[in-house]
């Protein structure tokens, strides 16, 4: 990629009625696309993290619905309705924490409800999925502009997990802010935590930033406190998988630790996310389901096994950062400083 905000790599692409996804499980060793032709195949790609990142999951799920409608468009109305309901359930069960998944499915349900027959439904759902993907890119650019205004020239930005083009339809959320700041002429650099246990920071974030020629330094997750204490971090920007109505933030496990460290060292801690990531129905972080993933992600990686066979493992994929630790939310509607219930309600009423 050149040093600009244009995306040369498409995380998701719609090709002749099939969905192609960058298979993020094999990056950076290999760059290849995974092709999906049904809701079940998309759900499996989400579950196994071939596609990941809350906005990208939402976009993929929308295409999963469209794919299933295309497969079933010549069936009777009754058979079509039953197949589509099964598709919605399969996709909804793929991952529980990222609220963008359910947000996208609800929008596709509304499109389906307005269709007269299976054939027209397939066309309308395909168009709706493409529109949702394009809207996500524009939303991310707006988030980037909002956040970039608060990034100083020369800023050293610590981030966690992956929040770039690979986690969205394009541009990114937290990394989108970095890209927007760079495009505005600011000299910025990034410190990327490796992000245990699946190494999205080391494998994906570092890869994206190196492609963009944005200076990046890779650290292990437990180095962040040392770097903050020794004055090598200016601010923290992360993404989110679900934000509660009071501003509590569920994000990749380890985010809460960074928020506590940032508070201790008086550093700004920002969260970049679209409004679709805010779950008004969740009063606070305790209402957000936390996905527990398999033990194999912790006991080893790839072909390597470093823990004794049979050890008990805890593997929550996300943690919750209380709103009082969040300096501000970067959204497509601007910056929300020190988020709380009233400020978040105002975002949706504006």
C-alpha positions as CSV (number, residue, x, y, z in Angstrom):
1,X,0.0,0.0,0.0
2,X,1.1,3.5,-0.6
3,X,1.3,6.1,2.1
4,X,-2.3,7.3,1.7
5,X,-5.8,6.6,3.1
6,X,-6.8,4.6,-0.1
7,X,-7.2,0.9,0.6
8,X,-5.3,-1.3,-1.9
9,X,-6.4,-4.5,-0.1
10,X,-10.1,-5.3,0.3
11,X,-10.9,-7.2,3.6
12,X,-14.2,-8.2,2.1
13,X,-15.2,-8.2,-1.6
14,X,-18.3,-9.3,-3.4
15,X,-17.6,-11.1,-6.6
16,X,-20.3,-12.5,-8.9
17,X,-22.6,-13.6,-6.0
18,X,-19.8,-14.9,-3.8
19,X,-18.2,-13.4,-0.8
20,X,-14.4,-13.4,-0.6
21,X,-12.7,-12.7,2.7
22,X,-9.0,-12.2,3.5
23,X,-8.2,-15.3,5.6
24,X,-6.7,-13.5,8.6
25,X,-5.7,-16.9,10.2
26,X,-2.7,-17.2,7.9
27,X,-1.4,-13.7,7.8
28,X,1.4,-12.6,7.5
29,X,2.9,-15.8,6.3
30,X,0.4,-16.0,3.4
31,X,-2.0,-13.6,1.8
32,X,-5.1,-15.4,0.4
33,X,-8.8,-15.0,0.1
34,X,-11.4,-17.4,1.5
35,X,-14.5,-17.8,-0.7
36,X,-18.0,-18.2,0.9
37,X,-21.2,-19.2,-0.8
38,X,-23.6,-19.7,2.1
39,X,-24.6,-18.4,5.5
40,X,-23.1,-21.5,7.1
41,X,-19.7,-20.9,5.5
42,X,-19.7,-17.2,6.5
43,X,-20.6,-18.2,10.1
44,X,-17.7,-20.7,10.2
45,X,-15.4,-17.9,8.9
46,X,-16.5,-15.7,11.7
47,X,-16.4,-18.4,14.4
48,X,-12.8,-19.5,13.4
49,X,-11.7,-15.8,13.1
50,X,-10.9,-16.0,9.4
51,X,-12.7,-12.7,9.5
52,X,-12.7,-10.7,12.7
53,X,-13.1,-7.2,14.1
54,X,-16.6,-6.1,15.0
55,X,-17.4,-4.0,11.9
56,X,-16.0,-6.6,9.5
57,X,-18.0,-9.3,11.3
58,X,-21.2,-7.2,10.8
59,X,-20.4,-6.7,7.1
60,X,-19.6,-10.4,6.6
61,X,-22.9,-11.5,8.4
62,X,-24.9,-9.2,6.1
63,X,-23.3,-10.9,3.0
64,X,-24.0,-14.2,4.7
65,X,-27.7,-13.4,4.6
66,X,-27.5,-12.3,1.0
67,X,-25.7,-15.4,0.0
68,X,-28.3,-17.6,1.5
69,X,-31.1,-15.7,-0.2
70,X,-29.3,-16.2,-3.5
71,X,-29.0,-19.9,-2.9
72,X,-32.7,-20.2,-2.1
73,X,-34.3,-17.7,-4.5
74,X,-36.0,-20.4,-6.6
75,X,-37.6,-22.2,-3.7
76,X,-41.2,-21.8,-2.6
77,X,-41.9,-19.0,-0.3
78,X,-42.4,-21.3,2.7
79,X,-39.1,-23.1,2.1
80,X,-37.3,-19.8,1.5
81,X,-38.7,-18.3,4.7
82,X,-37.6,-21.4,6.7
83,X,-34.1,-21.4,5.2
84,X,-33.6,-17.7,5.8
85,X,-34.7,-18.0,9.5
86,X,-32.1,-20.8,9.9
87,X,-29.5,-18.6,8.3
88,X,-30.1,-15.8,10.7
89,X,-29.9,-18.1,13.7
90,X,-26.6,-19.7,12.4
91,X,-25.0,-16.3,11.8
92,X,-26.2,-14.9,15.2
93,X,-24.6,-17.9,17.0
94,X,-21.2,-17.5,15.4
95,X,-19.7,-15.1,18.0
96,X,-21.6,-13.5,21.0
97,X,-19.7,-10.3,22.0
98,X,-19.4,-8.1,18.8
99,X,-22.7,-6.3,18.7
100,X,-22.2,-5.2,15.1
101,X,-23.0,-8.7,14.1
102,X,-26.5,-8.4,15.6
103,X,-26.9,-4.8,14.4
104,X,-26.2,-5.9,10.8
105,X,-28.6,-8.9,11.0
106,X,-31.4,-6.7,12.2
107,X,-30.9,-4.4,9.3
108,X,-31.0,-7.4,6.9
109,X,-34.2,-8.7,8.6
110,X,-35.8,-5.3,7.9
111,X,-34.8,-5.5,4.2
112,X,-36.1,-9.1,4.0
113,X,-39.5,-8.1,5.6
114,X,-40.0,-5.5,2.8
115,X,-39.5,-8.0,0.0
116,X,-42.4,-9.6,-2.0
117,X,-40.9,-12.9,-3.1
118,X,-37.6,-14.9,-2.9
119,X,-36.3,-13.5,-6.2
120,X,-36.7,-9.8,-5.2
121,X,-35.5,-10.6,-1.7
122,X,-32.2,-11.9,-3.0
123,X,-31.6,-8.8,-5.1
124,X,-32.6,-6.4,-2.2
125,X,-30.5,-8.2,0.3
126,X,-27.4,-8.2,-2.0
127,X,-27.8,-4.5,-2.6
128,X,-28.3,-3.9,1.2
129,X,-25.1,-5.8,2.1
130,X,-23.0,-3.9,-0.4
131,X,-24.5,-0.6,0.9
132,X,-23.7,-1.6,4.5
133,X,-20.1,-2.3,3.5
134,X,-19.7,1.0,1.7
135,X,-21.3,2.9,4.6
136,X,-18.8,1.2,7.0
137,X,-15.9,2.6,5.1
138,X,-17.3,6.2,5.2
139,X,-18.1,5.8,8.9
140,X,-14.6,4.8,9.6
141,X,-13.2,7.8,7.7
142,X,-15.4,10.1,9.8
143,X,-14.2,8.4,13.0
144,X,-10.6,8.9,11.8
145,X,-11.2,12.6,11.2
146,X,-12.8,13.0,14.7
147,X,-9.9,11.3,16.5
148,X,-7.0,12.7,14.4
149,X,-7.9,16.2,15.7
150,X,-6.8,15.1,19.2
151,X,-3.6,13.4,18.1
152,X,-0.6,15.7,18.4
153,X,2.2,15.9,15.8
154,X,4.9,13.4,16.9
155,X,2.5,11.4,19.0
156,X,3.5,7.9,20.1
157,X,0.3,5.8,20.1
158,X,-0.1,2.5,22.0
159,X,-2.8,0.2,20.6
160,X,-4.0,-3.3,21.3
161,X,-5.3,-6.0,19.0
162,X,-6.1,-5.1,15.4
163,X,-8.4,-2.2,14.4
164,X,-7.4,-1.4,10.9
165,X,-8.7,-2.2,7.5
166,X,-8.6,-5.9,8.3
167,X,-11.1,-5.4,11.2
168,X,-13.5,-3.3,9.1
169,X,-14.7,-2.8,5.5
170,X,-11.9,-0.4,5.1
171,X,-9.7,2.4,6.7
172,X,-10.2,1.1,10.3
173,X,-11.3,2.5,13.7
174,X,-8.3,3.0,16.0
175,X,-5.8,2.5,13.2
176,X,-8.1,4.6,11.1
177,X,-7.4,7.5,13.5
178,X,-3.7,6.8,13.0
179,X,-4.0,6.8,9.2
180,X,-6.1,10.0,9.3
181,X,-3.5,11.7,11.5
182,X,-0.8,10.7,9.1
183,X,-2.8,11.8,6.1
184,X,-3.2,15.2,7.8
185,X,0.6,15.6,7.8
186,X,1.2,14.6,11.4
187,X,4.3,12.5,12.3
188,X,2.9,9.6,14.3
189,X,4.3,6.3,15.4
190,X,2.6,3.2,16.9
191,X,3.5,0.8,19.6
192,X,1.6,-2.4,19.0
193,X,1.0,-5.0,21.7
194,X,1.3,-8.6,20.3
195,X,-2.2,-9.3,21.7
196,X,-2.2,-12.8,23.3
197,X,-3.3,-15.4,22.6
198,X,-4.0,-15.1,18.9
199,X,-1.4,-12.4,18.2
200,X,-3.6,-10.1,16.2
201,X,-1.3,-7.2,17.1
202,X,1.9,-9.0,16.0
203,X,0.4,-10.7,12.9
204,X,-2.1,-8.1,11.6
205,X,-1.6,-4.6,13.1
206,X,2.1,-4.7,12.5
207,X,1.6,-6.0,9.0
208,X,-0.9,-3.3,8.1
209,X,1.3,-0.5,9.5
210,X,4.4,-1.8,7.7
211,X,2.4,-1.9,4.5
212,X,1.4,1.8,5.1
213,X,5.0,2.7,6.1
214,X,3.8,4.1,9.4
215,X,6.5,3.6,12.0
216,X,5.6,0.7,14.4
217,X,7.3,-1.0,17.3
218,X,6.0,-4.4,18.5
219,X,6.0,-5.2,22.2
220,X,4.7,-8.1,24.3
221,X,1.5,-7.4,26.2
222,X,3.2,-7.1,29.5
223,X,5.7,-4.4,28.4
224,X,3.1,-1.6,28.3
225,X,3.4,-0.5,31.9
226,X,7.2,-0.2,31.6
227,X,7.0,1.9,28.5
228,X,4.4,4.2,30.1
229,X,6.5,4.6,33.2
230,X,9.6,5.5,31.2
231,X,7.8,8.1,29.2
232,X,7.7,6.3,25.8
233,X,3.9,6.5,25.3
234,X,1.8,9.6,24.7
235,X,-1.7,8.1,24.4
236,X,-3.6,4.9,24.0
237,X,-6.2,4.3,21.3
238,X,-8.1,1.0,21.0
239,X,-11.3,-0.2,19.3
240,X,-14.4,-1.9,20.8
241,X,-16.6,-4.9,20.2
242,X,-19.5,-3.6,22.3
243,X,-20.1,-0.4,24.2
244,X,-22.8,-0.4,26.9
245,X,-25.3,2.5,27.3
246,X,-23.3,3.9,30.2
247,X,-20.0,3.9,28.2
248,X,-18.4,0.7,29.6
249,X,-16.3,-0.8,26.8
250,X,-15.9,-4.5,25.9
251,X,-12.8,-5.1,23.8
252,X,-10.1,-7.6,23.2
253,X,-8.9,-9.0,26.6
254,X,-6.1,-6.9,27.9
255,X,-7.7,-3.6,27.1
256,X,-8.8,-3.1,30.7
257,X,-5.2,-3.6,31.8
258,X,-4.1,-0.9,29.5
259,X,-6.8,1.5,30.7
260,X,-5.8,1.0,34.3
261,X,-2.1,1.6,33.4
262,X,-3.0,4.7,31.4
263,X,-5.0,6.1,34.3
264,X,-2.0,5.4,36.7
265,X,0.4,7.3,34.3
266,X,-2.1,10.1,33.5
267,X,-2.2,9.2,29.8
268,X,-5.3,9.7,27.6
269,X,-7.1,6.4,26.9
270,X,-9.4,6.7,23.8
271,X,-11.8,4.2,22.2
272,X,-12.6,4.5,18.5
273,X,-15.8,2.9,17.4
274,X,-18.9,3.5,15.2
275,X,-22.3,4.0,16.7
276,X,-23.3,0.5,15.6
277,X,-20.9,-0.8,18.3
278,X,-23.0,0.9,21.1
279,X,-25.6,-1.4,22.6
280,X,-28.2,0.8,24.1
281,X,-30.0,-2.3,25.5
282,X,-27.0,-3.1,27.7
283,X,-27.2,-0.8,30.7
284,X,-23.6,-1.4,31.7
285,X,-20.7,-3.7,31.1
286,X,-22.1,-6.5,33.3
287,X,-24.8,-7.0,30.6
288,X,-22.3,-7.7,27.8
289,X,-21.7,-11.4,27.1
290,X,-18.0,-12.4,27.2
291,X,-17.0,-15.1,24.7
292,X,-14.9,-17.9,26.2
293,X,-12.8,-19.6,23.5
294,X,-11.0,-22.9,23.3
295,X,-8.0,-23.9,25.5
296,X,-5.9,-24.6,22.4
297,X,-5.5,-20.9,21.8
298,X,-3.7,-20.5,25.1
299,X,-1.7,-23.8,25.4
300,X,0.1,-23.2,22.1
301,X,-0.1,-21.7,18.7
302,X,-0.1,-23.3,15.3
303,X,2.0,-26.5,15.5
304,X,3.7,-25.4,18.8
305,X,2.5,-26.7,22.1
306,X,4.1,-25.1,25.2
307,X,1.7,-26.0,28.1
308,X,1.3,-29.4,29.7
309,X,-1.4,-31.6,28.3
310,X,-4.7,-31.4,30.3
311,X,-4.0,-28.1,32.2
312,X,-7.1,-26.1,33.1
313,X,-7.4,-23.0,30.9
314,X,-9.3,-19.7,31.1
315,X,-9.6,-18.0,27.7
316,X,-12.1,-15.0,27.8
317,X,-11.7,-13.3,24.4
318,X,-12.8,-9.9,25.8
319,X,-12.8,-7.8,29.0
320,X,-14.8,-4.8,30.1
321,X,-13.2,-1.3,30.7
322,X,-15.4,0.9,33.0
323,X,-16.5,4.2,31.4
324,X,-14.7,6.2,34.1
325,X,-11.3,5.0,32.6
326,X,-12.2,6.2,29.1
327,X,-11.0,9.7,28.2
328,X,-13.2,9.8,25.1
329,X,-15.0,7.9,22.4
330,X,-14.1,8.7,18.8
331,X,-17.3,8.2,16.7
332,X,-18.6,9.2,13.3
333,X,-20.6,12.0,15.1
334,X,-17.5,13.4,16.8
335,X,-15.7,13.0,20.1
336,X,-17.5,12.1,23.3
337,X,-15.4,13.1,26.2
338,X,-15.6,11.1,29.4
339,X,-18.6,9.1,28.2
340,X,-21.7,8.4,30.4
341,X,-25.3,7.5,29.9
342,X,-26.5,11.0,29.2
343,X,-23.8,11.7,26.6
344,X,-24.4,8.4,24.8
345,X,-28.2,9.0,24.7
346,X,-27.5,12.4,23.2
347,X,-25.5,10.7,20.4
348,X,-28.5,8.8,19.2
349,X,-31.0,11.7,19.7
350,X,-28.9,14.2,17.7
